[in-house]
Amino acid sequence: MTSLPIKLDTFNLVSRLKREPAEHKGNAGKALLIGGAPGMAGALLLAGNACLHLGAGWTILEILDLASAHADKEHPELMIRLANHQAREALHQTQPDVIAIGPGLGNSALAIEWLKACLAYPKIPLVLDADALNLIADSEELLKALQKRNQEFPNQSVLTPHPGEAAKLLKSSTELIQADRLHSLHQLIELTGSIIVLKGQHTLIAGLQHSAVQCEAGNPGMGTGGMGDVLTGSITAIAAQGVRHSLDLWDSSCIAVQLHACAADSLVQKGVGPIGLTPSETILEMRSLLNKLL
């Protein structure tokens, strides 16, 4: 019988992100985020902005949309590059501390090339969301590549599906996923070998070596396009800093989930939402909350 999840409570870990006076951007990690196919660049920009504002030392975007592959005048700190077919070479040259792939990725040959390269890249934390999950759901080859990576490098990948993406991975339906979310969570872990963040009301998190925890924060205002991209960028930022601040991918994922939900609740308490609550506002509130916790 699967035990019930315990309450997610990670804010005692946030103090590890506190920076010493002589620290530099290298101590905060190099984050690489991949996605943003034509018509979907906003998803990657949201993830990148979350990564930037949550403290990654470098935030690099490999964007698939030619029209969007230019400096963002609102956030010139983002290093935006046009993704090309030399994905493995680009990863080797960049030497990231953390990779995230999926926001606005699409399903093109280029998207698949980058996903294959990320799954083959060793050792470092890998965050998979959105279209990366849909591509894995549709490809036995990509699923086996993920499983192989997790066998070689345990606890170094996290998947963040919403119920629809979870249903695709499990060849099920959203209704069945929602009918028994805890069972679905464990099915996803068994299938992929990854840490799983099953999003939705009372987001659940678990892994092969981690019992299930449940986030009790959050509100219906989070049910809007782009909130998942913000979570992806936030996990990536905290994992990048965690490399040199004693936070592993499990810790980073749990902290990001709790920060994300608590920031949304904080905004609602201030009268911002739930209706009309935006992902961009949530990013800034997450930054504020994070710094108050240090």
Backbone bond lengths (Angstrom), bond angles and torsions (degrees), N, CA, C in turn:
res aa  C-N    CA-C-N  psi(-1)  N-CA   C-N-CA  omega(-1)  CA-C   N-CA-C  phi
1 M - - - 1.472 - - 1.524 109.50 -
2 T 1.318 116.95 132.48 1.460 121.58 -179.65 1.523 109.68 -75.67
3 S 1.344 116.42 128.47 1.453 120.28 -179.17 1.522 109.91 -73.02
4 L 1.330 116.00 152.60 1.454 121.02 -179.87 1.522 109.94 -70.59
5 P 1.330 116.97 148.46 1.468 119.33 -179.18 1.522 111.36 -70.35
6 I 1.323 115.76 151.24 1.452 120.73 173.49 1.525 108.92 -93.32
7 K 1.314 116.55 165.63 1.459 121.91 -178.43 1.526 110.52 -69.73
8 L 1.313 116.34 133.12 1.462 121.43 176.00 1.524 109.18 -68.66
9 D 1.323 116.50 125.43 1.463 121.35 -178.46 1.526 107.83 -150.18
10 T 1.321 116.04 94.84 1.472 120.43 -171.21 1.520 114.34 -120.99
11 F 1.323 117.91 -1.67 1.459 118.57 -170.38 1.527 112.79 -66.47
12 N 1.321 117.54 -16.10 1.463 119.49 173.83 1.524 111.58 -68.22
13 L 1.331 117.75 -18.41 1.464 121.35 -179.67 1.527 112.78 -84.65
14 V 1.330 116.39 -18.47 1.465 120.28 -172.25 1.520 111.78 -61.92
15 S 1.319 117.58 -29.95 1.467 120.69 -178.28 1.523 112.58 -58.98
16 R 1.317 117.28 -20.78 1.470 119.89 178.30 1.525 112.35 -66.91
17 L 1.328 116.58 -18.30 1.463 120.12 179.42 1.524 112.63 -82.45
18 K 1.314 116.79 -7.50 1.461 119.91 -179.74 1.525 109.75 -60.50
19 R 1.327 115.49 135.79 1.464 120.33 -172.76 1.518 111.72 -99.55
20 E 1.312 114.28 139.76 1.458 120.48 174.18 1.530 109.50 -75.56
21 P 1.324 117.92 156.67 1.468 120.18 -174.81 1.521 115.12 -56.26
22 A 1.331 117.71 -33.18 1.466 120.12 -174.93 1.530 113.51 -93.48
23 E 1.318 118.23 6.19 1.462 119.53 -178.93 1.522 111.10 -69.18
24 H 1.348 114.91 154.39 1.461 122.10 -179.89 1.525 109.10 -132.58
25 K 1.318 116.92 -176.47 1.474 119.39 -174.36 1.519 112.68 -61.20
26 G 1.328 116.91 -27.90 1.462 119.11 177.53 1.507 112.85 -63.48
27 N 1.325 117.01 -28.84 1.457 120.83 177.84 1.522 112.47 -75.14
28 A 1.324 116.50 -14.57 1.462 120.70 -178.87 1.525 112.62 -102.12
29 G 1.319 117.40 -2.02 1.448 120.41 170.31 1.520 116.21 88.74
30 K 1.317 114.47 153.75 1.465 122.64 178.77 1.530 108.87 -108.11
31 A 1.323 115.90 113.80 1.459 122.20 -177.10 1.522 110.48 -105.39
32 L 1.313 116.21 131.84 1.457 122.72 177.52 1.520 108.68 -117.90
33 L 1.334 116.45 123.98 1.458 122.37 -179.64 1.523 109.32 -119.86
34 I 1.337 116.95 136.73 1.461 121.89 -171.21 1.527 109.63 -127.98
35 G 1.336 115.92 131.55 1.462 120.99 177.59 1.515 110.02 161.67
36 G 1.336 115.92 -146.72 1.460 120.13 175.24 1.511 114.22 69.85
37 A 1.326 117.31 53.76 1.461 121.33 174.09 1.531 109.35 -67.94
38 P 1.351 117.71 165.44 1.471 119.73 179.67 1.529 112.25 -49.94
39 G 1.320 115.23 130.23 1.458 121.52 -178.59 1.509 114.19 85.32
40 M 1.338 117.61 -5.95 1.466 120.69 -176.62 1.522 112.00 -131.62
41 A 1.315 116.95 20.90 1.465 120.26 -177.87 1.522 112.10 -62.10
42 G 1.321 117.07 -30.20 1.456 120.33 -178.62 1.517 113.20 -58.41
43 A 1.326 116.48 -33.59 1.464 119.65 -179.55 1.521 110.96 -62.47
44 L 1.335 116.01 -44.56 1.464 119.26 179.96 1.523 111.05 -70.38
45 L 1.325 117.45 -36.28 1.462 120.24 178.44 1.521 111.02 -65.32
46 L 1.322 117.98 -38.25 1.459 120.37 175.72 1.522 110.93 -62.99
47 A 1.327 116.15 -46.21 1.466 119.52 178.46 1.527 110.55 -61.57
48 G 1.334 116.15 -41.07 1.453 120.28 179.18 1.516 112.38 -65.60
49 N 1.312 117.20 -41.26 1.459 120.63 178.35 1.527 111.38 -64.56
50 A 1.319 116.64 -39.20 1.465 119.43 175.79 1.522 110.60 -63.20
51 C 1.312 116.57 -43.16 1.463 121.18 179.70 1.524 110.42 -62.29
52 L 1.312 116.37 -42.97 1.462 121.84 179.01 1.528 111.61 -62.71
53 H 1.334 116.44 -49.17 1.462 120.48 -174.34 1.526 112.91 -76.72
54 L 1.314 117.53 -18.57 1.467 120.53 176.52 1.524 111.66 -92.21
55 G 1.349 118.49 4.44 1.441 119.33 162.74 1.508 120.11 108.86
56 A 1.326 119.94 9.85 1.466 119.38 177.11 1.533 109.88 -62.49
57 G 1.324 116.50 144.18 1.463 120.40 -179.45 1.517 112.69 -66.88
58 W 1.313 116.83 -44.46 1.466 123.74 171.68 1.523 107.44 -124.81
59 T 1.320 117.59 139.17 1.465 121.70 170.04 1.520 107.40 -123.18
60 I 1.336 115.56 111.83 1.461 122.96 -176.28 1.525 108.58 -114.00
61 L 1.327 116.42 128.31 1.462 121.82 179.04 1.523 109.91 -110.26
62 E 1.313 115.78 123.46 1.472 121.93 168.89 1.517 106.10 -97.89
63 I 1.332 116.58 105.40 1.460 121.57 -171.43 1.525 109.95 -107.95
64 L 1.321 116.48 135.38 1.455 120.97 -175.31 1.519 113.21 -85.10
65 D 1.316 117.77 -14.54 1.463 122.19 -177.20 1.527 110.08 -89.60
66 L 1.328 116.26 112.58 1.462 121.12 -179.35 1.528 111.86 -56.30
67 A 1.327 116.69 -40.57 1.462 120.52 -176.50 1.524 112.86 -67.40
68 S 1.326 117.38 -19.22 1.464 121.34 -177.51 1.521 113.18 -106.26
69 A 1.316 116.78 1.82 1.474 120.87 -175.24 1.519 110.85 -85.80
70 H 1.332 114.94 66.50 1.463 120.36 179.12 1.521 108.32 -148.33
71 A 1.303 116.78 166.95 1.457 120.81 -179.08 1.528 110.38 -59.80
72 D 1.325 115.16 141.63 1.457 121.94 177.20 1.525 107.57 -93.68
73 K 1.328 117.06 111.53 1.458 119.78 -174.98 1.525 112.40 -65.57
74 E 1.344 116.67 -23.76 1.464 119.54 176.54 1.527 111.55 -76.40
75 H 1.331 115.62 -28.89 1.468 120.43 -179.28 1.530 108.89 -139.06
76 P 1.332 116.97 72.79 1.466 119.68 -177.47 1.526 113.17 -66.67
77 E 1.337 117.19 -10.74 1.464 120.50 177.74 1.534 112.11 -68.26
78 L 1.331 116.60 -23.23 1.452 120.13 178.41 1.530 110.11 -70.77
79 M 1.316 115.75 130.65 1.463 121.26 177.10 1.523 107.46 -94.32
80 I 1.330 116.42 103.10 1.462 121.69 -172.22 1.520 109.99 -105.99
81 R 1.334 115.64 124.93 1.472 121.37 -178.97 1.525 109.77 -127.20
82 L 1.313 115.46 150.77 1.465 120.26 174.07 1.523 109.34 -80.30
83 A 1.323 115.85 121.77 1.458 120.50 178.23 1.529 110.08 -68.81
84 N 1.320 116.00 139.14 1.462 119.96 176.68 1.526 109.73 -128.27
85 H 1.317 116.59 -176.62 1.464 120.35 -173.22 1.525 113.15 -79.86
86 Q 1.305 119.01 -2.92 1.464 121.29 175.51 1.534 109.09 -91.75
87 A 1.322 116.02 57.55 1.462 120.61 -173.20 1.526 111.72 -64.19
88 R 1.298 117.29 -45.53 1.475 119.59 -177.69 1.521 110.75 -64.45
89 E 1.318 115.86 -39.67 1.466 119.74 178.44 1.528 110.29 -65.28
90 A 1.329 116.69 -40.81 1.461 120.31 179.53 1.528 111.34 -63.39
91 L 1.324 116.86 -40.90 1.459 120.14 178.13 1.526 110.82 -64.42
92 H 1.315 115.66 -41.56 1.465 120.24 179.94 1.527 110.78 -63.49
93 Q 1.315 116.92 -40.17 1.462 120.53 -179.13 1.538 111.80 -72.10
94 T 1.321 116.56 -35.92 1.463 120.62 -176.90 1.525 112.40 -74.73
95 Q 1.337 116.55 -37.49 1.468 121.69 -178.22 1.537 111.27 53.05
96 P 1.326 116.96 59.18 1.460 118.96 -178.59 1.523 112.45 -71.49
97 D 1.334 115.02 159.29 1.465 120.76 172.46 1.515 111.31 -89.03
98 V 1.326 116.37 -27.10 1.461 123.40 -179.94 1.524 107.60 -146.81
99 I 1.342 116.01 143.57 1.463 121.74 174.91 1.521 108.74 -121.91
100 A 1.336 116.08 138.12 1.463 121.95 168.66 1.520 107.95 -125.45
101 I 1.319 116.80 136.86 1.456 120.25 179.53 1.523 109.62 -140.76
102 G 1.338 115.27 137.75 1.449 119.33 174.82 1.505 117.03 141.86
103 P 1.349 120.59 -39.83 1.465 118.84 -176.45 1.523 112.85 -60.54
104 G 1.327 116.60 114.06 1.460 121.32 -179.41 1.511 113.93 65.63
105 L 1.307 118.73 22.64 1.464 122.39 -173.27 1.530 113.10 -66.70
106 G 1.323 116.96 -35.26 1.460 119.72 -176.32 1.521 111.85 77.36
107 N 1.329 115.62 -167.80 1.473 119.99 -176.32 1.520 112.62 -131.70
108 S 1.321 116.39 31.06 1.465 120.98 -179.01 1.523 111.21 -77.90
109 A 1.330 115.37 171.40 1.469 120.24 174.81 1.523 110.74 -60.97
110 L 1.323 116.81 -35.96 1.458 120.53 178.21 1.524 110.97 -66.20
111 A 1.311 116.83 -40.94 1.465 120.73 177.33 1.520 110.83 -60.08
112 I 1.326 116.29 -44.34 1.463 120.85 179.91 1.529 110.77 -65.57
113 E 1.331 116.34 -39.18 1.470 120.29 178.20 1.526 110.95 -59.90
114 W 1.328 116.84 -44.59 1.456 120.23 179.92 1.530 111.81 -68.15
115 L 1.313 116.67 -38.83 1.462 119.11 179.28 1.529 110.72 -65.27
116 K 1.309 117.42 -41.91 1.466 120.53 176.36 1.529 110.76 -59.51
117 A 1.334 116.00 -43.34 1.466 119.91 -179.25 1.526 110.87 -64.24
118 C 1.327 117.12 -40.26 1.464 120.04 179.49 1.526 111.40 -66.35
119 L 1.314 117.08 -40.75 1.463 120.52 179.39 1.526 111.94 -67.72
120 A 1.321 116.21 -24.69 1.457 120.28 178.21 1.523 112.95 -88.34
121 Y 1.337 116.86 -11.34 1.467 120.41 -177.06 1.526 109.01 -78.67
122 P 1.320 118.66 127.42 1.463 120.57 -168.12 1.522 115.12 -86.14
123 K 1.316 114.11 159.19 1.475 126.74 159.76 1.514 116.34 74.17
124 I 1.320 119.90 -45.24 1.460 120.06 -168.43 1.533 111.51 -81.71
125 P 1.349 117.55 161.45 1.466 120.53 176.23 1.525 112.31 -60.55
126 L 1.332 114.86 139.42 1.462 122.68 -179.26 1.521 108.46 -129.57
127 V 1.337 116.02 123.80 1.466 122.59 179.87 1.521 108.04 -107.01
128 L 1.324 116.77 124.61 1.468 122.13 -176.90 1.518 109.58 -120.76
129 D 1.342 115.17 127.61 1.463 120.28 -175.43 1.518 109.50 -145.65
130 A 1.318 115.43 166.09 1.465 123.34 166.53 1.532 112.17 53.07
131 D 1.338 116.96 -123.84 1.461 119.82 -174.36 1.527 113.20 -65.68
132 A 1.326 118.50 -24.15 1.466 118.93 173.83 1.526 109.95 -60.72
133 L 1.326 116.54 -37.74 1.463 120.49 178.41 1.524 111.22 -70.77
134 N 1.324 116.68 -39.02 1.464 119.89 178.51 1.524 111.29 -64.94
135 L 1.316 116.83 -39.26 1.467 119.86 177.78 1.520 111.27 -65.58
136 I 1.315 117.21 -41.20 1.470 120.62 177.68 1.526 110.40 -64.75
137 A 1.327 116.34 -39.32 1.464 120.15 179.15 1.519 111.98 -61.90
138 D 1.328 116.45 -29.92 1.466 121.42 -176.35 1.529 113.52 -93.77
139 S 1.334 118.11 -1.75 1.460 120.20 -172.52 1.516 111.41 -136.66
140 E 1.318 116.37 115.63 1.463 120.88 175.58 1.525 110.64 -63.54
141 E 1.330 116.46 -33.49 1.466 120.44 179.14 1.524 111.35 -63.33
142 L 1.324 116.65 -45.80 1.455 120.03 -179.39 1.529 111.34 -68.96
143 L 1.319 116.94 -38.16 1.462 120.20 176.90 1.524 111.00 -61.56
144 K 1.326 116.66 -43.74 1.465 120.09 178.95 1.532 110.98 -65.20
145 A 1.332 116.74 -35.10 1.465 119.85 177.57 1.529 110.40 -64.78
146 L 1.331 116.95 -39.99 1.460 120.63 176.83 1.524 110.65 -65.19
147 Q 1.317 116.84 -45.08 1.462 120.48 179.84 1.527 110.90 -61.64
148 K 1.316 116.92 -41.54 1.461 121.47 179.27 1.527 110.51 -63.34
149 R 1.320 116.35 -44.90 1.468 119.48 179.29 1.528 111.05 -59.63
150 N 1.323 116.16 -41.57 1.461 119.69 -178.84 1.521 112.97 -69.74
151 Q 1.317 116.60 -28.52 1.463 119.36 174.43 1.525 110.90 -69.37
152 E 1.328 115.90 -38.34 1.463 120.51 -178.37 1.525 111.91 -79.88
153 F 1.339 116.36 -34.26 1.472 121.17 -175.83 1.534 108.82 -133.15
154 P 1.319 117.17 77.80 1.472 120.25 -176.01 1.526 112.33 -60.95
155 N 1.326 114.49 148.24 1.476 122.69 175.72 1.522 113.02 61.94
156 Q 1.327 116.92 24.03 1.459 120.16 -179.86 1.523 112.58 -115.14
157 S 1.325 117.10 19.15 1.460 119.70 170.61 1.518 108.79 -141.26
158 V 1.326 115.48 144.08 1.460 121.33 174.71 1.515 108.50 -131.48
159 L 1.337 116.30 134.48 1.453 123.73 174.91 1.518 108.31 -107.77
160 T 1.339 116.85 138.48 1.469 120.52 -176.82 1.533 111.24 -123.48
161 P 1.315 118.48 63.74 1.468 119.92 -176.69 1.522 113.44 -77.91
162 H 1.326 115.76 144.98 1.454 119.40 161.90 1.531 107.10 -84.53
163 P 1.327 119.54 171.98 1.467 120.07 -174.04 1.527 114.43 -56.21
164 G 1.335 117.86 -35.46 1.464 119.71 178.27 1.510 112.58 -65.08
165 E 1.329 116.83 -42.85 1.469 120.89 177.98 1.518 110.75 -68.23
166 A 1.328 116.94 -37.40 1.457 120.40 176.04 1.528 110.52 -61.43
167 A 1.324 116.56 -41.22 1.465 120.76 179.12 1.523 111.42 -62.01
168 K 1.330 117.21 -40.48 1.469 120.17 178.02 1.524 110.90 -63.52
169 L 1.307 116.70 -43.75 1.467 120.10 -179.58 1.529 111.50 -62.84
170 L 1.319 116.74 -38.11 1.467 121.20 -176.19 1.526 112.95 -94.19
171 K 1.342 117.10 5.21 1.471 121.28 -178.09 1.529 109.98 54.08
172 S 1.297 115.59 45.82 1.453 122.70 -174.67 1.523 108.85 -126.27
173 S 1.314 116.78 -152.90 1.464 121.67 177.64 1.518 108.79 -131.12
174 T 1.320 115.52 156.23 1.463 119.85 178.09 1.519 110.70 -58.51
175 E 1.319 116.60 -37.97 1.468 120.48 -179.10 1.517 110.96 -62.24
176 L 1.319 117.50 -42.14 1.466 120.35 179.84 1.530 111.22 -70.25
177 I 1.313 116.86 -36.74 1.466 119.60 176.23 1.520 109.79 -59.69
178 Q 1.315 116.40 -47.36 1.459 121.13 -176.50 1.525 112.78 -72.08
179 A 1.323 116.75 -25.09 1.463 120.38 -179.79 1.527 111.72 -67.62
180 D 1.330 117.14 -30.43 1.472 120.27 178.12 1.528 107.60 -147.76
181 R 1.317 115.02 78.84 1.460 120.78 -174.23 1.532 111.90 -63.72
182 L 1.306 117.11 -37.11 1.463 119.45 -178.33 1.529 110.98 -66.51
183 H 1.316 116.81 -42.41 1.466 120.17 176.81 1.523 110.23 -64.11
184 S 1.319 117.26 -41.86 1.466 121.12 178.39 1.526 110.92 -61.45
185 L 1.326 115.89 -41.04 1.465 120.83 177.74 1.527 110.77 -55.83
186 H 1.309 116.37 -47.54 1.466 119.79 -177.61 1.532 111.86 -71.75
187 Q 1.317 117.21 -30.54 1.465 120.01 173.65 1.528 111.03 -63.36
188 L 1.320 116.46 -41.01 1.465 120.90 179.34 1.530 111.14 -65.69
189 I 1.313 116.92 -39.30 1.464 120.34 177.24 1.515 110.15 -63.58
190 E 1.321 116.47 -45.32 1.460 120.81 -179.77 1.532 111.14 -63.00
191 L 1.326 116.88 -39.79 1.454 121.44 -178.76 1.522 111.99 -66.97
192 T 1.319 116.67 -45.33 1.464 120.43 -168.51 1.526 114.38 -103.73
193 G 1.337 117.51 -25.60 1.453 120.47 -174.43 1.510 113.60 77.04
194 S 1.333 117.55 11.38 1.459 123.00 -175.28 1.527 111.34 -101.26
195 I 1.338 115.21 165.24 1.456 121.19 160.80 1.532 106.62 -67.89
196 I 1.321 116.64 137.40 1.460 120.58 -177.88 1.521 109.97 -121.67
197 V 1.325 115.32 130.00 1.467 122.76 169.94 1.523 106.00 -110.36
198 L 1.331 116.97 101.68 1.461 121.17 179.33 1.526 107.84 -90.31
199 K 1.333 115.35 103.14 1.452 121.55 -173.02 1.533 111.79 -73.62
200 G 1.310 114.89 163.25 1.446 121.53 -179.87 1.513 109.92 131.91
201 Q 1.332 116.25 -174.28 1.467 118.73 176.64 1.514 108.92 -58.21
202 H 1.324 116.93 125.78 1.462 123.17 -175.71 1.529 110.28 59.55
203 T 1.316 115.10 63.37 1.464 122.24 178.55 1.518 110.54 -49.83
204 L 1.336 115.03 137.25 1.464 122.47 -179.45 1.523 109.80 -110.30
205 I 1.325 115.92 143.40 1.460 121.87 178.83 1.524 108.52 -136.18
206 A 1.318 116.49 134.82 1.468 121.14 175.60 1.523 108.85 -161.43
207 G 1.326 115.75 169.19 1.461 121.81 177.24 1.513 109.64 -153.69
208 L 1.314 116.50 177.44 1.456 120.21 -179.05 1.520 111.86 -58.08
209 Q 1.318 116.86 -34.92 1.464 121.13 -178.13 1.528 112.54 -111.39
210 H 1.320 116.88 15.39 1.464 120.83 -177.49 1.524 109.59 -137.31
211 S 1.313 115.83 125.26 1.462 120.93 177.84 1.527 110.04 -69.13
212 A 1.313 114.62 159.23 1.462 120.33 -175.32 1.524 112.09 -67.53
213 V 1.328 115.01 137.65 1.461 122.54 171.33 1.525 107.75 -124.73
214 Q 1.325 115.41 154.54 1.465 121.47 -175.84 1.518 110.23 -127.45
215 C 1.328 115.42 130.32 1.464 121.03 177.66 1.523 108.65 -86.04
216 E 1.321 115.88 119.14 1.462 120.17 -177.30 1.526 112.57 -92.70
217 A 1.333 116.52 -7.60 1.462 120.57 176.70 1.532 109.51 -85.18
218 G 1.341 115.17 171.12 1.457 120.35 178.06 1.519 111.28 114.40
219 N 1.339 115.42 163.33 1.458 120.36 -176.64 1.526 109.85 -154.32
220 P 1.334 117.75 167.77 1.468 120.51 -175.80 1.518 114.54 -63.67
221 G 1.331 117.94 -18.42 1.452 119.80 177.29 1.512 113.43 -63.47
222 M 1.336 116.35 -16.32 1.463 120.47 179.05 1.521 112.46 -77.19
223 G 1.321 115.97 -8.91 1.461 120.01 -179.35 1.516 111.63 -81.86
224 T 1.331 115.85 66.26 1.465 120.71 179.59 1.520 109.36 -144.10
225 G 1.320 116.33 151.50 1.456 120.99 -177.29 1.513 112.25 -57.95
226 G 1.315 116.16 132.23 1.452 121.82 178.34 1.509 114.57 105.18
227 M 1.340 118.56 -19.27 1.463 120.34 179.91 1.537 110.98 -62.95
228 G 1.325 116.60 -38.33 1.455 119.37 178.10 1.516 112.35 -66.60
229 D 1.326 116.90 -35.11 1.461 120.87 177.54 1.527 110.44 -64.80
230 V 1.329 116.13 -38.71 1.467 120.57 177.06 1.524 110.35 -62.78
231 L 1.326 116.83 -42.40 1.466 119.47 178.26 1.525 110.90 -62.34
232 T 1.320 117.46 -42.26 1.463 121.12 178.30 1.527 110.94 -58.49
233 G 1.336 116.06 -47.78 1.461 119.47 179.30 1.505 112.79 -64.38
234 S 1.328 116.64 -33.35 1.458 121.02 -179.02 1.524 111.27 -70.86
235 I 1.326 117.17 -44.51 1.467 120.22 175.74 1.524 109.64 -58.19
236 T 1.326 115.70 -43.38 1.463 121.04 -178.17 1.519 111.23 -62.03
237 A 1.331 116.88 -44.58 1.467 120.91 -179.62 1.517 111.97 -62.60
238 I 1.323 116.49 -45.47 1.464 119.64 -177.01 1.523 110.51 -70.81
239 A 1.337 116.88 -37.03 1.462 119.53 176.57 1.523 111.27 -65.86
240 A 1.334 117.42 -36.20 1.466 120.42 178.40 1.520 110.72 -63.30
241 Q 1.324 116.98 -43.79 1.460 120.89 177.16 1.529 110.94 -70.09
242 G 1.317 115.28 -33.04 1.456 120.22 -177.34 1.512 114.34 -64.19
243 V 1.343 116.51 -24.20 1.468 119.72 179.61 1.523 110.56 -54.73
244 R 1.327 117.15 -38.32 1.472 121.12 -178.68 1.525 112.80 -114.29
245 H 1.333 115.45 11.65 1.459 119.75 177.94 1.531 112.05 -129.71
246 S 1.320 115.98 26.65 1.471 121.96 170.76 1.521 114.13 59.31
247 L 1.326 116.16 42.05 1.460 121.69 171.77 1.519 108.10 -126.15
248 D 1.315 117.24 121.05 1.459 119.69 178.71 1.527 110.17 -86.19
249 L 1.321 116.66 -177.49 1.465 120.23 -175.04 1.528 111.38 -65.85
250 W 1.313 117.29 -34.98 1.470 120.22 176.46 1.531 110.06 -61.61
251 D 1.330 116.97 -52.64 1.464 120.94 178.86 1.522 111.12 -56.35
252 S 1.331 115.69 -45.67 1.462 120.79 -176.33 1.523 111.20 -63.78
253 S 1.310 116.73 -41.26 1.463 120.48 179.93 1.523 110.82 -64.93
254 C 1.320 115.91 -43.55 1.464 119.90 -178.99 1.530 111.21 -65.89
255 I 1.324 117.15 -43.71 1.465 120.55 178.22 1.526 110.00 -59.95
256 A 1.333 117.09 -46.47 1.460 120.74 -177.51 1.517 111.81 -62.79
257 V 1.316 117.54 -42.11 1.464 120.67 179.14 1.527 110.17 -61.17
258 Q 1.325 117.03 -45.59 1.461 119.86 -178.17 1.530 111.61 -68.72
259 L 1.323 117.39 -42.75 1.465 120.76 176.58 1.529 111.49 -58.51
260 H 1.313 115.98 -45.32 1.462 123.10 -178.05 1.529 110.82 -58.37
261 A 1.330 115.47 -50.32 1.456 120.21 -177.50 1.523 111.52 -69.60
262 C 1.333 117.51 -42.00 1.469 120.61 -179.15 1.530 111.59 -67.67
263 A 1.329 116.85 -35.04 1.459 119.69 176.77 1.523 110.72 -64.50
264 A 1.329 116.49 -41.57 1.466 119.64 177.77 1.522 110.62 -63.69
265 D 1.318 118.03 -40.35 1.465 121.04 177.58 1.532 110.83 -65.19
266 S 1.321 116.69 -39.52 1.456 120.83 179.10 1.526 111.15 -61.21
267 L 1.322 116.54 -41.71 1.462 120.14 178.81 1.523 111.56 -64.70
268 V 1.327 116.59 -40.77 1.464 119.64 178.70 1.525 110.24 -63.57
269 Q 1.323 117.17 -39.01 1.466 120.76 177.95 1.529 111.80 -63.32
270 K 1.329 116.09 -26.34 1.468 121.00 178.21 1.534 112.25 -87.90
271 G 1.329 116.65 0.04 1.451 120.35 179.95 1.511 114.55 91.92
272 V 1.326 117.19 7.83 1.468 122.05 177.28 1.529 107.58 -96.87
273 G 1.319 117.45 93.90 1.444 120.95 -176.49 1.528 110.60 96.46
274 P 1.349 117.53 -176.70 1.457 124.68 13.82 1.529 115.45 -72.45
275 I 1.337 117.51 -31.35 1.456 117.93 179.36 1.533 109.03 -70.14
276 G 1.323 115.58 127.31 1.455 120.62 178.99 1.513 114.98 86.05
277 L 1.327 117.85 3.83 1.467 120.90 175.19 1.522 108.69 -63.02
278 T 1.337 117.60 129.00 1.461 119.96 -176.10 1.520 112.27 -109.14
279 P 1.324 116.67 152.56 1.463 120.07 174.80 1.527 113.11 -58.85
280 S 1.322 117.62 -38.48 1.460 120.33 -178.64 1.519 111.83 -63.15
281 E 1.344 116.97 -40.76 1.460 120.13 176.06 1.524 111.08 -63.74
282 T 1.321 115.45 -36.87 1.462 120.25 -177.94 1.521 111.17 -66.18
283 I 1.324 117.22 -35.92 1.467 120.82 177.61 1.524 110.42 -57.16
284 L 1.317 117.17 -48.94 1.459 120.96 -176.65 1.524 111.48 -67.39
285 E 1.330 116.46 -35.68 1.466 119.35 177.78 1.529 110.53 -69.88
286 M 1.321 117.70 -34.27 1.474 121.01 175.13 1.520 110.37 -62.50
287 R 1.327 116.36 -43.92 1.465 119.56 178.85 1.525 110.70 -59.83
288 S 1.323 116.56 -44.66 1.451 121.04 -179.93 1.531 111.06 -61.39
289 L 1.308 116.53 -46.49 1.457 120.97 -179.69 1.522 111.42 -63.60
290 L 1.323 116.31 -43.16 1.461 120.52 179.80 1.519 111.16 -58.10
291 N 1.310 116.52 -46.37 1.464 119.99 -177.73 1.534 111.90 -68.95
292 K 1.302 117.83 -31.41 1.465 120.11 176.07 1.522 111.47 -67.92
293 L 1.333 116.71 -26.71 1.464 120.94 -177.64 1.530 112.89 -82.83
294 L 1.332 117.39 -15.22 1.457 119.87 -176.47 1.543 111.88 -70.28
